Structure formats: C-alpha cells, structure tokens
C-alpha cells in the first residue's frame, strides 16, 4: 500500500536536501515539489524566467491566491495518478516571510482531504541553525532573526498539527541537526 507524505518545515530546515536524498534511496517514489511546480506555473503564466530566488523574494507580490488554487488542482491530480505506482511526497511549506511579517497559504479542508495524506513529516532545526543556514546560503530567502526563525518553525509546526487532526494521521518531527544518514534511514523505514 503506497503512502502520501506531506513533508514540511520552515525555510532552511533542510526540506530540499532531504527530499533529494530520499528520492535517491527509494524506488517508486513520486515527489511533488510545490515551489518547483509553482515556478514552472509562473513561467508559463508570465512567459518569462522565474526562479526560486524570485519566488522567495517577491512571494505574495507575484503569486496570487488564484495561482495557488490552480496549482492545488494540479497537485491533487498528480497525487491521484502517482499513488497507484508508489509512495508520494509533497514537499511544501505554507508559511512565507513577507515584508510585513508572515503569511500562511494553507490548504483548504477540501484540498487537504482530497490529498489523502497518510503521514506528515515536519523538519526542524534550532533557530540558531536556521539563521546560520540562511546567512551562509540565502538563495533569495530573507535573512531572519532568531525570533523570526523560531516563529516560522512554530507556525509551520502548528499548521502541520492542524493538518494531522483534519486528516486523522500522525505527525512526525525530524530534527535535521542529527547525522543526516541516520535521519534518512528513519524516514525510509516510515516508507516501508
């Protein structure tokens, strides 16, 4: 029986690296990288190049609620089609850091229930680590303070717990400061 995993965490918590490593180690795994799909969608919509850096720096100034709704429909179709052939990971985070503070682009109850999520995985690291990772390699992310890093992690975790209640599924929290191979092995065991 295949699983649908919603994988999330604050920016710089290690989502992209983790998903890339799990994908290398697991056959029959389908990944919906929300930010990558959003960039592809925006490139088609605006008929020009769009990057992770654009997405992170412009965020709500460039992406509308309708863009998110359109992408959610595509994601639901992708998961419905892919889960017949293997496990699916949705790589996403709903909390973004904006010029005014934070924004949540959460799934609606209708969307979250259609995803038929089996487990939610939240990646986390200390605020100091998040700040350090962002400072070393920002990739278009805004530089955050310790308090902002803490708040982003707490907001993302709160939303994941809410999704867990709505979906009736467990939520697992993975510390990305432990040895990486150990963390990947724990995740792969969850997929067996």
N, C-alpha and C positions, 0 to 999 in steps of 0.2 A: 504494500500500500504506500503510495507516494505521499509526501508531506509538502505543505506550503508553509514556509517560514517567513515571517516578517522580521527582517533584521534592521535595527535602527541604532541610533546613538547620536550624541552631539557631534558637530563638526570637529574633526581631528581626533575622534575617538578610535579610528582605525578601520572604519567600515570597508572602504575600497580595498585596502591591502588584505583584509580578512577574506572578503568575498573572492578576490583573485586567487588566494591560496586555497580556499575550499574548492573552488572550481577546478583547480589543477589536480586535486586529490580525489575528486568524486565524479564517477561516470554518471551519465544520465542526470545531469543537473542543469536546470534552466534558470537563468538569472534575469530578473527584471531590474535593471539599474535605472532607478527613477530619474536621476539627474541626467544621465546619458540620453535616455529617451526624451526627456524634456528639451535637451539641447537640439536633438535631431528634429523634434517637432517645431521648435522656434526657428531653426534654419530654414525649414520648408515654409513656414508662415511668413518670415521676413525676407526670404530669398537672399540671405547673406550669412556669412560665417558667424557662428555663435560658439562661445567656449565656456568651460567650467568657470573661468575667471569672470567672464561676462555675467554668467548666471549668479555667481556668488556676490559680485559687486553691485549689480543692478537689481537683482531679486524682484521685489514687488513692483519696481518701476518698469520692468519689462514683461513680467509674467502676470496674466490676468486670471481671475477665478474661472473664466471660461476655458482658458488654456489648460488649467488643472483638471477641470471636469472632462474635457476631451481626452486628455491623457489617461484619466482613470478608466474610461470606457475601453481604451486600447489595452490597458493593463489587465482588466477583467477578462478580455478576450484571450490575451496571451496566456494567462494562468489556466483558463478553462482548457485551452488547446494543449498546453505543455504538461499539465499534471497527469495526463494519460500515459506519458512516456517516462516520467521520472519526477524527482523532487524539484521544487521550485523555491527560490529565494527571492524575496522582494527586498531590494536594497534601497532604503528610503529614510529620510528624516523630515519631519513636518515642521520643525522649529527652525526659523531662519533669523539671522541677526540683521536688523534693518537700521537705518539711520536714526529712527525714533526709539528703538528698543528691539523687541522680539515680535515675531509673527508666527502663528500656527496655521498651516494649511492642512488641517486634519481631514481624514476620510470621513464621509458621512456614514451614518449607520447603514444605509442602503448599500454603499460601496463596500464597507468593511465586512459585512455579512456575505456579500457575493464572492469575496476573495476566499472564503472557506479556509481561513488560517488555522493551522494545527498547533503551531508554537510561535512565540515571539521571543526574539533574542535581542537584548539590549547590550551594546558595547559601552563600557565606561572606562574612564581614567580619572586620575585626580585633577583638580583644576590647574595645579602647577604643571602637570604633564600636557594638558590641553593648551595652555598658554605657551609652553615651550615648543610644542609641535607646530603651533600656528606661527610663532615667531621665526622658526627655522625654515619652514616651507609653507608660506601662506596660501599659494595657489589661488589668489583672488579673495581669500577669506579676510574678513575684517579682523584686526588684532583686538583681542579681548582681554579684559582684566580678569583677575582671579574670581571675583564675584560674578561677573558675566559668564565665565566658563562654568562655574558651579550652578548658576541658574539655568543655563542651557541644558546641562545634564539632568537637572531635576525636572525641568519642564518636559524633556523628551521621555524620561522615565515615567513621569505621571501619565503622559499620553499613552505610552505603551501599556501601562497597567489598566488604563481605561479600555483600550482595545482588547486586552485579555479578558476583562469582565464581559464586554459585549460579545466576544467570540466564544467565551467559555473555554479558553485554552490557557495553558501555563505560560508564564513569562520567565525567561532565564536571563540573568545578568552576568555577563562575562567581563572580567577585568582584563583589559588589554595591556596591563603593565606586567602580567606574568609572562614567563617564557612563551614565545609565540607558538612554537611547535606543540607545546602542552595544550594551549588554548585550541588550536586547530583540531587536535585529536579529540578533545572533549566535544567539539561541535560535530565532528564526523560521527562520533558514537551516537549523537542525537539523531542523525540521519539514517541509522541502521535499523 
